[in-house]
Amino acid sequence: MTKTIALVVAAGCGSRTGGDIPKQYRRLGGKALLAHCLDHLRHPRIDGVRVVIGPGQEALYAGVAADLPPPVMGGAERRDSVRLGLEALATEAPDIVLIHDAARPFLPPVVVDRLLDALADHDGAVPVLGVVDTLARSGTMLGETVARDGLARVQTPQAFRFAAIWEAHQSFTGEATDDAQVARAAGIAVAAVAGDPMLEKLTYEEDFARAEERLAMLQVSRTGLGFDVHALAEGEELWLAGIRVPHEKGLKGHSDADVALHALTDAVLGAIGAGDIGDHFPPSDPQWRGASSDRFLEHARDLVEARGGRIDHVDLTIICEAPRIGPHKAAMRERIAGLLGLPLDRVSLKATTTERLGFAGRGEGIAAQAAATVRVPEDR
């Protein structure tokens, strides 16, 4: 049996992209770029994945890949990181290694098959795309054109017989932008297989914008509804939409009885078919007695993100005679937006009465209804 390991190089700082975290941990379609990369390495012909990270990135990595083996600490340059990753793999003695850049998150399964098939006759294989644009030298003015015949754009993952590429890296001196250069310097014949436009590297801000558009095209929109009711009682605090509201009575029930956040949580859970609050936080469990309902909504948000989805919009209606919601509406919207990580204009909050009819009209309780619109990958 052939053992194949994917080695993901994720040690860079991504300075050309900007931002306050390395680009491989930047959110794309609701989850980290590295998480997308790892998801696309789930392939029946890949037996395991190892990741090389940069110093100080341990906490970021743990938040993305807690189910993988501990990461390998990388070096100052990409080739240093690859060499250290291969060194760590040497004890596992894989037959084949796929060396992949985390900045190329959308790996089509067919490319993996092409690479591994090519290794039946070669010690190395890389995916390439032809050059279709006119090439010219450029400075402040456009210079002479360069012939594009016989040129190709080289992508990753790059596949090698492990023993061959490990030996090549150990003997290589100098600089290299990819592992095929190291392999060719050692006399390894590297086959070229068809690459894929989905493997374009994300480097600049506009690359991330295009990737977001691509993900949006692959997602479907879903809507969930939530409804909840709690009774008003003496001696209780009144929490609504994550805000403590001064009132002579408070709501009684599960956790802090925040009827607004409960309805909203059920709406988000419903949109992804994940049940309701009671399924995740049983009211019979004493640990949730008096707990902040913020935790419930954040949990629902995290479930959406774990599925590669994103929350587009939420709409909440609070139904009561008293207290008046108007003076607190702005703070409530801001609180919900903060909990869900949404811009304020994607959080709607309204209040209404029942014209003194029913339990709400008699001041016996407060109800809330909510709707949440999310997008999730189509194959989920």
DOZA-622963 format. One record per residue: x negated, y, z of N, C-alpha, C, CB in turn. Coordinates in steps of 0.001 Angstrom, whole numbers, plus 500000, padded with zeros to 6 digits. Glycine has a CB too. Example, Ala and Ser with C-alpha at 12.3 -4.5 7.8 and 13.67 -1.06 7.14 Angstrom:
DOZA-622963
486810494310507800487700495500507800486800496700507800488692495527509046;487150497750507080486330498940507140487100500030507870485916499402505725;
END
This chain:
DOZA-622963
499159498804500000500000500000500000499120501252500000500953500002501227;499450502201499148498713503458499069499269504452500085498784504046497639;498370505054500845498786506048501829498513507445501298498061505829503173;499561508269501248499463509619500703499827510639501777500379509780499468;498942511596501990499172512666502966499151514011502252498104512630504100;500080514879502598500086516253502098499397517152503119501542516745501817;498428517916502665497705518860503524498120520267503124496147518674503407;498831520949504015499340522288503726498399523329504322500778522469504282;497917524220503469497016525284503918497872526503504270495940525638502811;497930526831505563498779527926506050498024528759507074500086527378506667;496752529036506773495903529722507753495702531198507457494568529051507820;496241531679506325495996533066505940496808534059506743496289533250504489;496477535331506537497203536410507235498195537105506318496220537437507798;498118536858504999499089537427504073499097538935504049500442536944504412;497940539562504062497853541017504176498453541749502984496419541428504340;498460541143501801498992541821500618500508541933500657498566541088499360;501136541110501469502585541178501603503007542259502596503134539828502038;502146542559503557502515543501504602503298542807505696503324544654504026;503788543580506639504539543006507746503663542747508948505202541728507318;504306542397510063503580542237511319503285540784511658504360542858512436;503664539840510773503317538438510966502795537880509645504545537617511475;501981536816509691501509536206508443502693535800507563500617534976508742;502507535920506252503647535729505347504248534332505420503226536011503932;503442533319505805503988531969505860505033531797506955502877530980506066;505130532766507871506141532711508926507243533746508703505490532929510290;507146534466507619508176535446507298509473534730506938507720536363506139;510606535317507319511901534719507054512272534861505585512970535355507933;512750533762505027513210533728503646514480532895503619512114533146502677;515599533531503280516858532797503303517198532242504670516812531682502315;516796532943505734517176532545507086516165531702507821518431531816507036;515087531239507162514080530473507884512698530775507330514375528970507799;511674530378508083510302530726507733509889530121506395509350530266508825;509028530861505683508496530384504409507854529008504572507475531383503845;507083528823505643506431527531505880507463526421506042505533527601507126;508599526716506674509642525704506846510184525246505496510783526252507714;510363526187504561510797525801503213509765524881502569511025527053502330;508500525241502713507419524445502145507446523017502686506067525095502440;507585522878503987507603521554504609508832520748504189507565521689506129;509972521424504064511186520731503626510998520111502246512374521697503608;510317520837501354510142520363499982509047519304499859509822521531499074;508357519020500954507378517936500948507969516621501457506174518319501793;509260516626501761509938515378502140510204514592500852511291515662502933;509338513648500594509370512909499327509064511447499641508338513499498279;509731510513498997509522509091499333508102508595499097510464508245498534;507323509321498292505955508876498015504919509611498871505635509075496540;505393510481499762504497511184500693504709510595502081504760512741500691;503648510067502668503757509357503941503614510249505167502728508288503999;503057511416505004502878512303506147502425513676505703501878511717507127;502563514644506606502177516027506326501327516543507474503427516929506116;500234517212507151499401517885508139499270519345507713497990517196508274;499210520236508681499177521675508385497937522307509004500456522376508910;497282523165508228496136523930508713496609525355508978494944523905507683;496409525839510198496870527180510558495688528049510994497929527106511685;495949529343511139494920530271511573494905530438513082495116531609510911;493788530896513634493714531164515077494804532149515504492321531719515453;495426531856516645496474532737517157497851532481516583496106534138516896;497980531493515695499277531211515070499994530016515710499087530953513585;499468529540516820500019528328517427501504528467517791499223527973518667;501866529577518397503260529761518816504179529862517607503401531018519692;503746530581516569504549530692515354504742529321514715503887531659514356;503679528537514677503758527197514082504708526308514883502354526551514012;504617526361516210505467525520517051506944525813516811505126525727518527;507267527059516492508651527413516229509165526918514895508807528879516295;508257526473514023508631526023512684508523524514512537507763526699511646;507476523933513117507163522529512832506897521732514104505955522439511910;507787521837515054507584521151516334507581519636516191508656521560517316;508175519113515100508258517663514929507059517071514204509507517315514181;506102517908513796504920517429513091503754517250514062504534518402511964;502706516539513640501520516410514496500913517779514774500471515487513840;500082517897515820499441519180516111498693519688514881498474519047517310;498676521008514668498024521560513477496506521491513577498459523002513260;495871521643512428494416521753512354494071523240512322493839520998511090;493054523659513090492670525060513102491775525346511894491946525425514428;492158526369511107491456526686509876490254527584510075492388527322508925;489651527976508953488458528806508972488695530179508390487354528133508227;487597530884508106487680532266507643488214532367506215486316532921507727;487843531414505349488271531422503957489103530183503671487057531492503009;489823530220502539490683529096502194489886527793502105491399529368500872;488722527833501453487951526601501296487497526058502644486741526842500396;487193526943503589486838526492504939488016525757505584486408527694505818;489204526307505377490393525684505966490669524316505349491612526592505787;490496524209504027490705522918503375489687521899503882490606523061501841;488430522313503970487386521400504432487686520902505844486014522089504395;488123521807506725488448521415508092489665520481508122488712522662508953;490620520740507236491780519861507147491409518474506669492814520453506228;490544518408505651490093517107505153489285516358506211489253517285503881;488486517111506959487701516491508031488618515847509068486788517535508705;489717516557509416490670516007510384491374514770509828491707517069510773;491597514743508497492262513608507880491351512395507738492790514002506534;490053512619507789489103511527507540489323510357508501487664512039507667;489746510647509720489972509568510689491191508722510319490151510149512094;492139509317509550493322508564509121493064507772507852494492509504508905;491991508154507136491594507463505901492742507287504910491021506109506239;493401508378504494494427508233503460493784507905502115495273509519503350;494558507312501243494060507025499891494143508265499012494857505872499252;495211509046499197495481510213498351495825511395499238496636509927497344;495381512577498829495746513803499525496293514804498510494527514397500292;497383515432498880497964516534498109497650517819498856499520516353497903;496825518679498283496444519923498948497340521029498407494921520258498724;498115521627499322499186522534498903499117523851499666500556521877499111;499485524933498999499527526259499623500916526513500190499144527367498603;500979526986501429502274527284502050503021528376501309502081527693503497;502301529217500556502925530324499834503635529873498566501887531360499487;503652528565498293504408528018497158505474527077497750503449527249496119;506571527646498239507489526852499081508423525898498348508313527767499878;508676526142497059509756525399496395509194524332495452510669526364495614;508652523293496021508024522217495249509075521252494709507004521458496114;509240521150493381510190520187492821509662518763492978510462520494491335;510487517809493338510033516419493508509379515851492253511203515540493903;509833516267491069509284515713489837507803516049489675510067516228488639;507355517193490229505940517547490139505105516590490983505712519007490594;505602516231492153504903515245492992504745513939492227505668515003494324;505798513489491565505737512240490807504709512328489679507118511896490235;504683513450488971503727513610487873502291513545488391503967514943487138;502033514198489507500677514215490058500235512821490491500599515178491244;501101512135491234500729510815491733500606509804490602501747510330492752;501429509924489580501309509039488422499977509261487707502480509264487448;499537510529487628498282510839486947497084510248487677498114512344486813;497190510064488989496067509511489748495857508013489500496284509751491225;496754507414488746496528506017488378495294505884487487497764505442487663;494962506955486739493836506914485794492774507974486072494347507085484386;493004508841487060492065509924487342491875510069488847492560511254486729;490787510729489232490542510999490651491155512312491098489056511013490931;491634513103490154492245514379490495493296514770489476491188515465490598;494304515545489912495346516032489011495922517326489574496466514964488818;496204518266488670496771519547489099497940519906488195495697520670489077;498932520643488742500030521126487901499645522457487250501331521286488736;499988522622485984499640523851485272500837524339484460498415523624484350;500835525637484194501799526256483287501037526969482188502740527242484042;501573526936480985500943527638479876501055529145480031501561527205478563;500186529871479379500200531334479384500984531794478168498746531929479380;502071532503478380502924532931477264502833534431477001504367532554477541;502384535203477973502267536650477784500972536991477063502331537381479136;500962538143476408499726538653475833498786539034476957499994539861474905;497510538660476827496508538981477829495595540078477305495694537731478211;495284541026478180494390542121477788493601542573478995495183543308477181;492398543070478728491616543660479808492261544973480195490130543867479392;492191545301481493492916546476481958492119547229482995494264546083482526;492172548529482900491622549423483900492586550583484006490167549899483536;492069551793483901492971552943483832493670553009482478492201554243484092;493036552363481466493620552281480127493619550816479690492831553176479104;494567550478478830494642549115478328493458548830477410495971548881477585;492803547692477653491644547331476857491971546295475806490550546825477741;490955545616475340491111544650474265491867543420474739489755544251473712;492557542772473819493292541557474155492332540378474301494355541254473082;492793539386475039492018538173475280492821536994474741491689537991476808;492170536133473991492870534982473422493438534106474542491919534156472517;494687533699474409495334532888475447495364531408475091496749533380475685;494894531068473884494869529662473485493992528859474444494357529515472031;494510527739474887493742526869475768493684527321477204492377526742475259;494409528381477562494429528858478948495670528324479664494400530413478997;495550528176480960496676527690481763496628528326483140496654526144481877;497798528463483743497896528923485124497934527689486026499165529830485341;497026527638486969496892526460487824497692526661489112495398526181488147;498464525656489500499311525723490681498856524701491717500783525489490304;499560524630492810499393523568493796500774522950494015498771524115495153;500839521717494563499764520947495178498811520351494141500348519840496034;497570520173494582496567519523493761496264518162494394495271520404493632;496335517132493584496262515765494094494894515150493792497384514900493485;494357514422494782493041513809494628492987512475495363491940514750495145;492114511595494854491684510479495667490934511061496856490797509473494853;491367510697498055490830511371499241489309511278499329491446510780500494;488757510096499151487308509921499293486550510829498343486916508467499043;487074510994497116486378511802496112486392513286496482487018511601494735;487540513823496871487595515258497157486918515589498481489045515739497179;486938514661499446486253514888500714484752514955500490486597513781501728;484216514068499686482791514102499374482437515366498598482389512859498573;483317515782497677483064516990496884482998518224497774484152517170495817;483885518326498737483885519491499633482654519490500534485162519509500491;482215518338500938481039518275501808479779518739501092480844516858502326;479700518512499789478494518870499044478585520227498352478204517814498022;479768520834498337479954522075497572479383523282498315481443522302497279;478753524163497578478300525449498115478822526554497215476739525509498224;479110527703497789479626528808496998481087529058497283479427528540495529;481724529835496402483120530213496580483989529485495556483293531744496452;485212529192495947486169528552495045487567529011495425486056526993495104;488388529285494420489756529742494691490741528584494781490208530713493611;490309527402494304491174526239494473490305524986494550492206526132493308;490931523859494814490182522622495038489773521940493750490997521673495865;490452522263492644490042521714491359488647522209490985491053522089490268;488313523456491351486958523966491095485927523148491855486850525452491491;486223522841493098485313522036493916485165520646493298485827521933495383;486282520076492845486245518741492263485425518719490975487661518247491991;485632519686490106484906519697488831483411519895489052485450520799487912;483047520700490062481629520901490365480956519604490781481466521941491464;481741518666491301481204517367491722481317516321490610481936516876492976;481764516754489445481872515830488321483152515027488291480730514903488338;484147515437489060485432514726489073486279515202487895486188514954490424;486767514256487116487673514599486020489059514893486598487741513445484963;489591516072486277490872516511486829491904516583485710490732517888487536;492939515779485822494000515764484817494939516950485037494789514430484869;495507517466483953496488518545484014497868517968483720496136519688483010;498825518213484617500205517770484393501096519007484346500682516771485516;502294518840483862503216519969483746503593520500485128504480519555482971;503399521796485302503817522443486541505269522867486463502933523647486841;505636523859487264507036524292487292507103525749487729507881523395488242;507956526559487091508102527969487512508530528118488968509114528670486626;509189527095489538509588527159490948508384527192491884510473525970491296;507215526838491367506005526808492193505240528125492177505097525698491729;505845529174491667505166530473491667504786530855493099506070531570491029;503609531404493246503103531792494564503744533104495015501565531928494537;504131533175496281504695534401496847503560535207497475505813534081497906;503270536349496865502139537169497305502560538575497679501087537229496224;503388539190496833503765540587497024505241540699497432503502541394495735;505621541890497859506992542119498319508009541744497252507178543577498721;507727542079495988508671541758494921508824540253494723508225542404493622;507782539481495060507884538021494982508920537500495981506509537366495247;508923538078497173509892537659498186511308538063497775509539538271499557;511440539224497140512764539659496686513317538687495638512695541094496106;512459538256494714512904537291493703513249535945494340511818537103492629;512457535550495334512731534285496013514073534325496744511606533960496999;514390535453497358515689535600498029516821535465497013515781536968498759;516653536079495841517677535976494801517830534529494336517327536885493607;516703533833494199516741532435493765517481531577494792515308531894493546;517186531807496068517857531039497110519352531320497133517248531350498470;519716532593496929521133532961496943521899532225495851521295534476496768;521245532003494706521891531297493602522100529822493925521063531437492331;521300529287494858521378527869495206522231527627496445519986527311495427;522866528689496957523656528561498170525135528741497880523200529570499210;525942528153498745527386528317498649527868529112499864528106526931498561;528943529847499644529507530671500714530605529899501427530056532007500155;530590529970502761531609529311503572532152530290504604531036528049504265;533389530081504984534032530935505986534547530078507131535189531756505357;534298530524508361534816529844509540535704530777510338533673529322510411;536688530218511006537617530997511828537500530566513287539076530828511326;537677531517514187537643531216515610538753531937516347536295531590516200;539285531304517377540333531923518199540140531463519626541767531559517682;540318532387520584540175532008521987541054532900522852538698532100522436;541423532379524008542265533089524975541726532812526371543769532652524856;541682533857527211541352533661528624542276534533529473539850534001528906;542555534033530660543442534745531573542674535820532342544108533761532550;543366536922532632542827537971533497543095537605534949543447539356533155;542080537846535789542224537480537199541493538486538073541688536053537455;541970538630539304541305539488540278539955538882540664542194539686541532;539002539750540983537716539307541493536754538785540447537929538269542491;537061538982539169536180538536538089535624539750537350536936537596537106;534420539616536808533867540652535929534453540489534531532309540576535884;534638541598533833535174541549532485534041541730531470536261542631532292;533748540652530752532747540689529687533462540518528355531659539581529888;533215541454527450533804541402526121532746541742525084535006542364526010;532553540846524125531585541064523038530191541365523569532047542206522141;529841540702524667528499540861525219528301542098526058527525540876524131;529381542857526321529302544098527090530171543976528345529750545317526226;529643544432529491530464544453530700531347545694530658529578544435531992;532652545470530751533627546550530624534276546806531983534705546204529553;534230548025532492534875548337533774536392548117533688534569549799534190;536935547344534633538364547065534645538705546457535997538776546112533470;539983546615536411540365546094537724540427544566537755541707546664538131;540478543950536592540488542504536513539414542037535520541888541990536097;539057540764535652538125540169534698538712538896534123536771539881535362;538009538327533148538482537108532517537969535879533263538048537064531052;538817534874533344538491533644534051538451532498533054539514533359535182;537383531662533140537304530527532229535875530063532028537919530882530897;535648529365530927534355528772530595533257529840530569534430528052529236;532139529550531231530969530465531290531407531803531874530332530674529861;531023532924531208531453534232531698532797534635531109530406535289531372;533427533715530373534768533901529804534845535042528811535759534139530900;533746535316528111533744536366527089534535535863525887532279536763526674;535811536193525873536717535658524861536306536072523456538137536114525136;535716537248523316535309537735521995534137536921521441534929539222522069;533110536722522264531968535946521800532328534479521616530812536078522777;533283533973522403533718532592522224534382532409520859534685532183523348;535269533324520501535931533238519194534916533374518066537015534323519064;533976534277518234532965534493517201532042533282517062532144535743517520;531669532688518186530832531487518148531537530359517415530464531042519568;532821530153517718533574529094517037533690529373515539534975528954517655;533792530650515161533865530993513736532566530613513022534151532502513555;531426530924513637530132530594513025529949529083512950528971531233513822;530270528383514043530157526923514049531083526306513003530483526362515446;532280526851512883533231526328511911532751526478510479534551527016512071;532037527559510215531569527804508851530567526760508383530948529178508758;529871526118509315528901525087508932529376523694509344527534525382509565;530649523596509740531211522298510093530575521682511315531075521362508950;530248522522512310529520522044513491530385522009514746528313522919513740;531690521836514592532546521710515762532839523036516426531920520790516750;532949523005517770533250524223518513532373524307519755534739524272518900;532584525349520542531764525572521729531783524361522661532247526811522476;532963523770522842533089522645523760532231521453523377534511522220523838;531976521295522064531122520192521624529668520406522018531225520018520120;529239521661522028527838521978522304527593522349523765527384523111521412;528625522937524393528495523394525786529756522967526544528287524966525863;529867521696526916531093521197527547531452521990528808530938519715527895;532703522444528921533105523208530110533048522387531394534505523744529925;533017521064531261532917520209532446531500520148533008533388518809532113;530529520630532245529132520615532686528881521825533577528154520612531467;528518521629534841528380522763535776527292523760535394528095522245537151;526347523368534545525270524311534198525784525505533405524186523599533399;526993525379532793527519526491532005528472527373532800528222525965530781;528695527053534061529578527877534885528945529246535108529871527186536241;529606530275534631529102531639534777528002532012533797528599531831536155;527637531112532875526550531392531922526944532507530964526183530124531128;525950533236530483526204534295529516526599533692528177524968535198529358;527673534187527607528125533692526307527192534105525177529525534191526018;526271535023525453525244535357524459524551534090523976524206536345525050;524290533176524910523553531957524581524313531099523577523272531153525843;525639531093523665526449530289522754526348530833521329527921530266523217;526459532156521219526408532761519885525014532623519271526809534244519954;523982532788520077522619532622519567522386531180519118521586533019520644;522954530227519838522832528818519451523481528579518093523473527902520516;524673529132517893525353528978516605524536529617515483526762529602516660;523985530795515753523121531461514764521925530583514412522634532827515298;521297529985515425520119529147515187520471527910514360519492528723516521;521667527363514558522079526204513771522224526561512298523393525640514304;522757527744512029522864528198510635521474528312510019523607529561510551;520557528940510742519205529124510221518490527793510043518400530025511147;518727526846510951518086525532510843518529524799509587518397524685512073;519700525123509084520189524511507856519766525294506619521698524395507899;518898526276506810518453527093505687519491528095505243518084526221504534;520467528401506126521535529325505770521337530694506385522865528768506194;522290531550506114522256532896506678523683533374506901521484533876505748;523859534183507915525165534772508203525274536072507413525359535023509747;526306536174506600526489537369505782527306538446506491527160537000504480;528363538033507196529285539028507759530134538371508838530191539646506650;530477539127509868531421538652510877532477539722511114530692538294512203;533690539264511420534820540167511644535551539685512893535786540213510393;535689540561513877536243540197515182537397541126515538535152540250516275;538481540542516030539623541324516526539895540935517971540896541094515644;539936541928518857540257541713520271541707542134520492539281542516521216;542489541282521151543921541509521315544231541677522795544746540341520708;544624542902523207544945543163524619545658544504524746543658543149525494;546344544672525875546963545968526199545966546858526927548235545771527064;545153546237527764544155546976528532543015546009528833544768547584529860;541813546537528930541408547939528841541388548441527392540030548122529472;541195549734527218541047550302525891539676549896525341541207551856525924;539670549373524123538445548876523510537673549993522807538770547763522521;538392551000522341537772552067521554536493552655522143538748553155521373;536488553029523432535280553638524000534062552714524010535562554087525401;534297551400523870533192550428523958532859549791522605533543549333524959;533604550170521568533465549485520286532057549596519713534460550042519297;531470550768519768530126550955519181529099550072519882529693552439519272;529168550030521214528215549205521966528433547725521682528341549473523474;529681547316521530529979545920521228529423545518519871531482545679521267;529635546362518868529116546051517528527593545947517548529560547126516510;526956546863518251525494546832518328525003545562519024524975548073519069;525730545142520051525331543935520772525452542698519885526181543763522035;526564542580519168526768541438518281525739541441517161528186541453517698;525485542615516588524490542719515513523120542261516005524408544168514985;522783542627517244521500542220517798521415540723518021521247542938519093;522502540132518512522506538690518769522412537874517485523761538301519527;523022538374516415523036537632515157521930538057514203524367537799514483;521196539103514548520151539595513661520713540189512383519194538484513326;521840540888512486522507541456511319522449542979511335523959540990511258;522456543610510163522640545065510113524025545417510651522461545604508658;524150546601511190525406547002511816526578546985510837525264548383512416;526328547282509563527433547344508607527944545964508200527001548102507376;527336544902508754527830543555508491528524542962509715526684542652508053;528848543846510656529594543451511863530831544327511964528709543579513159;531997543704511865533259544433511977533925544075513299534201544113510779;534424545084514005535119544842515270536346545733515334534184545102516488;537482545120515621538747545845515703539455545459516995539646545546514468;540419546267517376541235545968518556542686546260518231540770546791519794;543577545460518816544999545671518601545764545230519844545491544904517348;547032545573519890547910545130520984549002544244520398548535546354521750;549820543688521269550973542891520816552280543635521076550996541517521524;552182544978521163553376545800521415554101545340522675554334545745520209;553282544987523694553760544553525011554546543242524968554624545630525616;554355542470523930554999541166523830554025540071524250555509540917522395;554552538988524848553737537835525177552779538068526324552976537415523987;551878537069526548550969537133527697550037538330527605550153535850527799;549573538656526401548683539812526256549439541100526535548067539853524845;550671541181526066551483542366526304551807542570527766552752542282525522;551902541478528508552179541579529944550904541774530766552912540331530421;549762541828530098548498542036530811548011540810531543548641543153531782;548452539628531110548053538392531781546744537813531234549155537363531648;546367538224530055545152537684529464544741538468528235545341536225529108;543639538077527641543097538703526438542806537601525429541807539540526755;543115537861524169542831536927523088541873537566522097544129536489522383;541229536739521297540338537246520244540366536273519089538879537444520767;540303536810517906540174535982516719539021536520515879541501535956515903;538348535612515177537140536012514452537013535222513160535889535810515324;536302535820512225535943535162510974534454535390510738536802535700509772;533775534374510229532353534482509908532121533927508511531478533731510955;531379534665507723531006534228506380529518533924506361531365535305505314;529177532712505956527779532299505904527477531727504536527460531269507007;526180531674504224525717530984503021524778529880503445525016531962502028;524939528708502850524080527566503163523683526887501858524800526559504122;522556526158501863522143525459500650523238524524500146520862524672500906;523376524453498841524480523712498227524410522224498517524487523935496733;523202521673498715523093520236498911523251519833500361521778519748498396;523575520774501248523768520425502652525156519875502872523533521636503551;
END
